[in-house]
Amino acid sequence: MLLGAVILWALNVTVSKYLLEHGWQPLTYGTVRYFAAIVLFWIFTYVRERSFRIAREHLKVVLLAAALIFVNQICFVYSLKIGQASTLALVFGTTPMFVGLIGLALGHDRLQRSFWAGAALTFVGVALIGADGGAGTNYRGILLGLATAFTWGAYTIAVAPLLRSYSPYRVSSLVLAIGWIPLALVSIPQVSSQHFSFGWKAWLGFAYAVIGPLFLTTIVWFTAVNIVGAARASLFNNLQPFFAVLFAVLLLSEKLQTFEIAGGVLIFAGIALERVRRRPLTADVGERL
């Protein structure tokens, strides 16, 4: 189940890139996709829990998490619009390092030397990717990719207190719905000019992008986490950048340059060192990019 969730998340980068190259405008894609996912989450959560209520003292946290989701989606769709999926999959792999650094800044965690060694390897890897020009991913794409990883790391930390009191399904339902509102507002120009006469492959990919990495993985991931524990489950995330690059190379015929390969190796090494030697701050939140 853990491996299946990781593969579904990894494939999302390639599928999203394909859709953005075959007619979907970035903001329209993010808005329509999240609206469909919200409908699924609300139906599932209501059937399961019959309530969306949260305590008033948690409302500020929900609003903060929603704001982070909004910024995260803007960065995600535009990074993929201007960059190649395989390169950005490597950059997205820096998320665990941002989780650690943000946790340190907030006083949530004390970081061991193994974390700093892993962080150094990871960010040197990103520098190598940037030095190579990213095979079509310029510095704007890489910076947007880093912003995507940073906002997701901040979101992971922000929702941690909520997950101690509520199910991930209720949190997802509320946070995605509130974060969707500003996303929908800024997307109005693109939505109004978007044509929806896509081929069946594009619609199939869109259905996957909604059901797979946003909805289904939340159920599968947290079911598995309840069985094996968050610490062991988080180790499977080490595989996500690898599979994401593999899918991009095989399905989109993308190519990695020498510096990108070297950078990817360093990122993988940094993530593995950080994950294996340090207990994760919190269970990873189910819904992904």
N, C-alpha and C positions, 0 to 999 in steps of 0.2 A: 504493500500500500504506500509506504514511504517513497519507494523508488518510482512508483506510478505517478505520484503527485509531483515529484521532482521533474520527471520527463514531461508531464503536461505543462508545467511552468516553463521549462526550457524551450519547448516547441513554440510557445506563445511569441517569443521574440521573432522567430522566422515567419510565423503566420502573420503577425502584425506588419512586418516589413513588406510581405507580399501584398497585403491588402492596401497599404499606403502607396504601392507602386501600380495598383490596378484599379484606380478610380476613387478610392476613399480619400477625402480631405482629412488632415490630421485631427482637427477639433471635432468634425462631424463623427469620425470614427470613435473617438473617445467618448463623446456624449451619447451616441446611440448605443454603443456597447455597454456603457455603465448603466444606462436606463434599463436595458434588457436584463442585466445582472441584478439590478435592484428589485425588479419585479419578481425574479426567481427567489431572491433572498427573503423578500417580504412574505411570499406565499409559504415557503418552507418554514420560516421562523414562526409564522402565525399558527400553522398546523402543528408544529412541534411544541411551542411554548404558550401560545394564546395571549401573548403580551409583548409589548415593545417598551415597557416602562423602564426608566432609569431614575435614580435618585437625583434630586436637584443639584447636589454638590458635585455630581459627575458631569454636569452639562458642559462646563468649561473645557473639560478634557475631550469630550465628544466634539466640540466645536474646533478645538485645536487639531485633533486628528483629521477632521473633515477638511480643514484648510490645508493640511499637509498632503492629503490625497489629491486635492485639487491641483496644487503645484506639481505634485509628482506626475500626474497624468499629462499636464502640459509639457513637462520636460521629456517624458517618455515618448510621446507621439512625435514631437519635433526632433528629438535625437535620432529616431529611426527614419524620419523623413529625409534627413540630410546625411545620414551615415549608413554604413553597412552593418547588417545584423551581427555578423561574427565578431567584428571589432567591438561593438557595443556590448555584446554578451560578456566579453572579458571585462569591460569597464564596470558593468553592473555587478560583477563579482566583488567589488570593493565594499559592498553593503555591510558585511560583518565588521569591517574596520571602522566604519562610521558609527555603527551601533556602539562599539567599544569606546570610541572617542567622545561621543555625545554622553554616554553613561558616565565617563570620567568627569566631564565638564559639569554634570549635574550632581556629582557626588554619589552616584548609584553604585559605583564599582571601583575596585582597586585593581589596576592592571599589572600583570606580571611582565617580566622581561620578555617572555615568549611572545606576548602580544605586540610589544614594540618591534621585535624582530620581524614578526609576521606583517605588521603594518608597513615597515620599511620596505620589505620585499614587494608587497602589493603595490605601493605607490611608485616604486622604481619601475615596476612592470607597466604601470599606466604611463609613466614618462617615456618609456621605450616605445609604446604604442603610438603616443603623440609624436615622437621624433620621426616615426616612419610615415607620418601623414595619414595613417589609417586606411590605406587603399580605398580612398574615396570618403573617408570620415575625417573631416578637417577638425581644427581645434574647437570650433563651435559645437560640433557633434560630440566630441569627447567631453567638453565642459558640461553640455546638457546631460550626457550620460552620467557624469559624476554627480550632477545635481539630482538626477533620478535616484541614484544610490543613496545619496545623503538624505533626501526627503523620505525615502522608504525606511532608512535606519531611524530617523527621527520619529516617524509614524509608529514603528515597532515599539519604541520606548514609550511613546505617548499612550498607546492603548494597553500597555502592560497592567496598569492599575485596574482598568475596566475588566480585563479578562479574569481578574481575581473575584469579581462580583457577578459577572454576566457571562453568558455563553458567547463563543465567537460568532455565532449566527446572529444574535441580537446586536452585538457590536457592529458587525458588518452591515446589517440592515440599516442601522441608524447613521453610521459614519458615511457610508457610500451615498445614501440619500441626501444628506446635508451637503456633502462635498460635491454632489452632482449639480446643485443649484447654480453656483458661480460658473461651473464648467459649461452648463447649458447656456448661460447668459453670454459668455464670451464667444460661444460657438454659433450664435445666431447668424452672422454674415455667411459663414461657411455652410451651415445647414440649409439656409435659404437658397444657396446656389448649387447645392449638391444634387447630382443626378443619381438615381438608384437603379439604373439599368445595368446591373452587373451580371456577369456570367455565373454559372452554377458553382464554379470553383471558388469565386469570391464570396458567395453567400455561404457555401459550406465552411470556408475558412472563418467567416464571421461568426457562424454558429458555434464553431469550436472555440473561438476566442472568448465567447460569452460563457459557454457551459463548462469548458474544460478548466482553464487556469483561474477563472474568477469564482465559479460556483462549486463545481464538483470537487476541486482540490481542497476546499475548506472542509468539506465533510470527510473526505478520505484522510487528510492530514491529521486532523484532530482526533479522529477515531484511532489512528495508529499511535499518536502521541499518548493517548490514554492507556495504551497497551505497553509501550516500551519506554515511555518517559521522554521528557523534552530534551534532556542532554544527549541521549543516544540518537534521537530523531534528528537533531540539528546537524549531526555529522553527515547525513545524507545530502544536505545542501551543498556540501563540497563538490558534488557531482553536477550541480546545475549548470555552471559556466561551461563545463566540458560538453555536456549534451547540447547546450544552446549553440555552441560553436559548431559542433558536429552537424546539427540539423541545418544550420545556415550554409555550411559548405556543401552538403549533399543535396539539399532541396533548392537552394538559390544559386548554386554554382559560384559561391563567393570564394575568394582566395585570400589567404593570410600571407603577408610578407614576412621577411626574416625577423625584423624587429618586433613585429606583432606576435610571432610565435614565441620569441624569447620573453616578451612581456607577459604573454599568457602563462608561460611556465612559472614565472616569478609570482604572478597573481595566485595561481593554484597553490604554489608552495606556501605563500603567505597565509592564505585562507586555511589550509590544512594545519599549519603550525598554530594559528590562533584558535581554531576549533578544537583540536586535539588536546592542547595544553591548558585551555581555560574553559571553565564551566560557563555555558551561555547565560547571558543576562536574563533572558526570558524565552519562552517558547515562541518560535517564529509565528507571526500572524498568518492565518491561512490564505486569505486572498492575496494574489500577487498582481504584478503589473498588468 
